[in-house]
Amino acid sequence: MVLTRDGQVLSLLGKKMNKNEAQSLGALMVGMWQASQAVADMIHVDGTTDTGLSYQNSQSGFFLLQPTEKNPKVFWSFIFENQINPGKIKNYAKSLRQFFDKIEIFDEADEAIQTSEGFLFENVTAEEVDDLFSFAGI
C-alpha cells in the first residue's frame, strides 16, 4: 500500500480488500508510525537514519517504510503472509521505494489538497473511531 501522511490509500497492490478495509488499514498503519515516532522522540532516538516499523514472525507480518526526502508525504506499507523469505520482500520493498524516489509523487500544486501535518487521530471522538472500525465488528 502507498499511503499519505494522513492514512489515505494512494495505491494498493495484491490481496483484494474492500475500500473500507483498505482505508482503515491505512489509517492504522500511519497511526502506528506516528505513535512510534512520538515514543522515539520522548526517548531521544536520532531520526536521521532510514527506519521502518515492523511486526512479524518467520513467515508473516507487516512493515512500513518511512517517507524519504524526495517524497516526504508518502509511506510504503507491505503486508505478507506465508512467505519463505520475508527478508527478500523487505529488499524488494526498499528497491521499489528507491525507484519511485526518482519522481516527486506530490508536487507543490498538491500542497493545497493535503490536510494539516498534525497527528492523524488528533481531536477524534470515540464515536468517530467506532464508525471507522465498525466494518470489522469491533
Residue frames relative to the residue before (quaternion, step in Angstrom):
aa qw qx qy qz dx dy dz
M 1.0000 0.0000 0.0000 0.0000 0.00 0.00 0.00
V 0.2092 -0.7190 0.6473 0.1424 3.52 -1.10 0.76
L 0.0721 -0.8378 0.5396 -0.0423 3.55 -0.62 1.22
T 0.4048 -0.6570 0.5685 0.2852 3.54 -1.22 0.51
R 0.6983 -0.4731 0.3375 0.4179 3.58 -1.30 0.21
D 0.7132 0.4144 -0.2670 0.4984 3.60 1.14 -0.46
G 0.6496 -0.5841 0.2991 0.3840 3.60 1.22 0.40
Q 0.4522 0.6763 -0.4650 0.3490 3.59 1.22 0.13
V 0.3811 -0.7204 0.5349 0.2229 3.56 -0.96 0.89
L 0.2293 -0.7758 0.5772 0.1111 3.56 -0.68 1.16
S 0.7979 -0.0375 0.0737 0.5971 3.55 1.04 -0.80
L 0.0787 -0.7775 0.6238 0.0137 3.53 -1.15 0.75
L 0.0136 -0.7942 0.6065 -0.0337 3.54 -0.83 1.00
G 0.7031 0.4531 -0.3297 0.4378 3.57 -0.95 0.80
K 0.8594 -0.0468 0.0643 0.5051 3.51 -1.10 -0.86
K 0.4220 -0.7094 0.5095 0.2430 3.55 -0.86 0.97
M 0.0977 0.7560 -0.6442 0.0620 3.53 -1.02 0.85
N 0.5496 -0.6197 0.4294 0.3600 3.55 -1.10 0.57
K 0.7090 -0.4931 0.3076 0.3995 3.54 -1.27 0.46
N 0.6589 0.5138 -0.3189 0.4474 3.60 0.93 -0.84
E 0.6433 0.5098 -0.3262 0.4689 3.58 0.98 -0.80
A 0.6630 0.5078 -0.3092 0.4549 3.58 0.90 -0.91
Q 0.6748 0.4889 -0.3018 0.4632 3.60 0.88 -0.90
S 0.6501 0.5012 -0.3220 0.4716 3.60 0.96 -0.80
L 0.6499 0.5107 -0.3131 0.4677 3.57 0.96 -0.85
G 0.6359 0.5277 -0.3198 0.4636 3.59 0.99 -0.82
A 0.6648 0.4975 -0.2984 0.4706 3.57 0.93 -0.89
L 0.6532 0.5084 -0.3165 0.4632 3.59 0.97 -0.80
M 0.6561 0.5221 -0.3192 0.4417 3.59 0.90 -0.90
V 0.6980 0.4459 -0.2772 0.4869 3.59 0.83 -0.94
G 0.6140 0.5434 -0.3421 0.4591 3.59 1.08 -0.67
M 0.6375 0.5067 -0.3265 0.4798 3.59 1.03 -0.76
W 0.6264 0.5272 -0.3427 0.4608 3.59 1.00 -0.76
Q 0.6713 0.4986 -0.3057 0.4553 3.56 0.86 -0.95
A 0.6437 0.5110 -0.3228 0.4693 3.59 1.01 -0.78
S 0.6796 0.4750 -0.3038 0.4693 3.61 0.88 -0.87
Q 0.6212 0.5321 -0.3396 0.4644 3.60 1.08 -0.66
A 0.6361 0.5199 -0.3292 0.4655 3.59 1.03 -0.77
V 0.6388 0.5031 -0.3240 0.4836 3.60 1.01 -0.78
A 0.6468 0.5220 -0.3187 0.4557 3.60 0.92 -0.91
D 0.6485 0.5105 -0.3177 0.4668 3.59 1.00 -0.80
M 0.6524 0.5249 -0.3169 0.4454 3.59 1.01 -0.80
I 0.7573 0.3356 -0.2034 0.5220 3.59 1.03 -0.68
H 0.4935 -0.7293 0.3724 0.2933 3.54 1.32 0.48
V 0.2257 0.7557 -0.5695 0.2317 3.56 0.84 1.03
D 0.4526 -0.6862 0.5024 0.2680 3.57 -0.88 0.98
G 0.2348 -0.8189 0.5147 0.0967 3.59 -0.61 1.14
T 0.4478 0.7217 -0.4420 0.2886 3.60 1.17 0.30
T 0.6380 0.5220 -0.3433 0.4502 3.59 1.17 -0.29
D 0.5612 -0.5876 0.4614 0.3563 3.55 -1.28 0.38
T 0.0110 0.8267 -0.5596 0.0573 3.56 -0.17 1.27
G 0.1489 -0.7583 0.6265 0.1014 3.49 -1.33 0.26
L 0.3346 -0.6970 0.5944 0.2211 3.52 -1.33 0.18
S 0.1132 0.8171 -0.5580 0.0903 3.58 -0.75 0.95
Y 0.0491 -0.7348 0.6756 0.0365 3.48 -1.39 0.43
Q 0.2590 0.7847 -0.5226 0.2102 3.57 -0.55 1.08
N 0.2767 -0.6649 0.6425 0.2618 3.47 -1.42 0.13
S 0.7816 -0.3588 0.2035 0.4679 3.61 -1.12 -0.30
Q 0.8039 0.2803 -0.1430 0.5047 3.63 1.16 -0.37
S 0.8030 0.2002 -0.0782 0.5559 3.61 1.09 -0.55
G 0.3421 0.7391 -0.5429 0.2046 3.55 -1.20 0.48
F 0.3458 -0.6999 0.5665 0.2639 3.53 -1.25 -0.48
F 0.0093 0.7645 -0.6411 -0.0670 3.49 -1.34 0.23
L 0.2358 -0.7526 0.6082 0.0899 3.47 -1.26 0.66
L 0.2176 -0.7717 0.5869 0.1123 3.56 -0.81 1.04
Q 0.4954 -0.6832 0.4583 0.2789 3.54 -0.92 0.94
P 0.6108 -0.5283 0.4279 0.4058 3.57 -1.23 0.32
T 0.3662 -0.7150 0.5528 0.2215 3.54 -1.22 0.49
E 0.6890 -0.4628 0.3503 0.4340 3.55 -1.29 0.16
K 0.6618 0.5081 -0.2998 0.4626 3.60 1.02 -0.79
N 0.7897 0.1231 -0.0473 0.5992 3.59 1.06 -0.79
P 0.0496 -0.8731 0.4848 0.0118 3.59 0.48 1.20
K 0.7013 0.4508 -0.2725 0.4803 3.61 1.23 -0.12
V 0.6573 0.5113 -0.2935 0.4695 3.59 1.26 0.19
F 0.1550 -0.7570 0.6313 0.0661 3.55 -0.91 1.06
W 0.2350 -0.7390 0.6155 0.1405 3.54 -1.21 0.63
S 0.0616 -0.8121 0.5798 -0.0201 3.58 -0.59 1.19
F 0.0512 -0.7987 0.5995 -0.0079 3.57 -0.92 0.94
I 0.0798 -0.7703 0.6326 0.0107 3.55 -0.91 1.01
F 0.0182 0.8160 -0.5765 0.0388 3.57 -0.83 0.92
E 0.1272 -0.7789 0.6128 0.0402 3.53 -1.18 0.73
N 0.8699 0.0651 -0.0527 0.4861 3.55 -1.15 0.74
Q 0.3534 0.7258 -0.5072 0.3018 3.57 0.83 1.01
I 0.4661 -0.6867 0.4894 0.2678 3.56 -0.99 0.86
N 0.8150 0.1268 -0.0251 0.5649 3.58 1.00 -0.84
P 0.1677 -0.8212 0.5381 0.0895 3.63 0.17 1.22
G 0.5764 0.5969 -0.3759 0.4126 3.61 1.13 -0.57
K 0.6173 0.5416 -0.3349 0.4620 3.57 1.09 -0.70
I 0.6332 0.5175 -0.3259 0.4744 3.58 1.05 -0.76
K 0.6460 0.5148 -0.3262 0.4596 3.61 0.95 -0.81
N 0.6455 0.5047 -0.3240 0.4728 3.60 0.97 -0.78
Y 0.6344 0.5179 -0.3211 0.4756 3.58 1.00 -0.83
A 0.6537 0.5272 -0.3140 0.4429 3.58 0.92 -0.91
K 0.6677 0.4860 -0.3057 0.4739 3.60 0.90 -0.85
S 0.6323 0.5198 -0.3279 0.4717 3.59 1.06 -0.72
L 0.6410 0.5236 -0.3181 0.4623 3.57 1.01 -0.83
R 0.6505 0.5022 -0.3101 0.4780 3.58 0.93 -0.89
Q 0.6508 0.5152 -0.3098 0.4637 3.58 0.97 -0.86
F 0.6203 0.5388 -0.3367 0.4600 3.60 1.03 -0.77
F 0.7212 0.4355 -0.2536 0.4753 3.59 0.85 -0.94
D 0.5469 0.5974 -0.4075 0.4219 3.59 1.21 -0.16
K 0.5217 0.6198 -0.4206 0.4083 3.59 1.24 -0.06
I 0.7385 0.2761 -0.1903 0.5850 3.58 1.28 -0.28
E 0.4066 -0.6674 0.5570 0.2809 3.56 -1.24 0.42
I 0.3516 -0.7792 0.4801 0.1970 3.58 -0.40 1.22
F 0.7567 0.1638 -0.1099 0.6233 3.61 1.03 -0.79
D 0.1651 -0.7826 0.5897 0.1120 3.56 -0.77 0.96
E 0.7709 -0.3701 0.2444 0.4572 3.58 -1.28 -0.01
A 0.6220 0.5484 -0.3483 0.4371 3.62 1.04 -0.68
D 0.6369 0.5427 -0.3228 0.4423 3.58 1.14 -0.59
E 0.4704 0.6968 -0.4335 0.3243 3.60 1.22 -0.35
A 0.6704 0.5082 -0.3029 0.4477 3.59 0.93 -0.86
I 0.6470 0.5281 -0.3121 0.4529 3.58 1.15 -0.57
Q 0.6396 0.5632 -0.3220 0.4123 3.56 1.04 -0.78
T 0.4564 -0.6595 0.5262 0.2827 3.52 -1.24 0.61
S 0.7270 -0.4063 0.3004 0.4650 3.56 -1.28 0.00
E 0.5200 -0.6546 0.4630 0.2945 3.55 -1.24 0.48
G 0.4023 0.7285 -0.4726 0.2900 3.62 1.22 0.23
F 0.7044 -0.4445 0.3288 0.4452 3.53 -1.31 0.04
L 0.6142 -0.6053 0.3915 0.3211 3.52 -1.11 0.86
F 0.7965 0.3112 -0.1538 0.4950 3.59 0.83 -0.94
E 0.3359 0.7454 -0.5046 0.2775 3.56 1.19 0.48
N 0.8560 0.0651 -0.0852 0.5057 3.59 -0.94 0.96
V 0.4111 0.6777 -0.4961 0.3545 3.60 0.99 0.82
T 0.3688 -0.7332 0.5286 0.2167 3.55 -0.92 0.94
A 0.6437 -0.5158 0.3970 0.4026 3.57 -1.27 0.38
E 0.6270 0.5444 -0.3316 0.4478 3.59 1.04 -0.75
E 0.6468 0.5128 -0.3181 0.4663 3.60 1.00 -0.78
V 0.6376 0.5075 -0.3230 0.4812 3.59 1.03 -0.75
D 0.6350 0.5266 -0.3267 0.4612 3.59 0.97 -0.84
D 0.6606 0.5039 -0.3001 0.4686 3.59 0.96 -0.86
L 0.6325 0.5585 -0.3276 0.4251 3.58 1.00 -0.83
F 0.8026 0.2774 -0.1293 0.5120 3.60 0.92 -0.88
S 0.3573 0.7705 -0.4712 0.2381 3.60 1.20 0.26
F 0.5678 0.6107 -0.3885 0.3921 3.63 1.12 -0.54
A 0.7064 0.4606 -0.2552 0.4731 3.59 1.11 -0.67
G 0.5250 -0.6553 0.3998 0.3676 3.57 1.26 0.04
I 0.4518 0.6845 -0.4494 0.3540 3.57 1.24 0.42
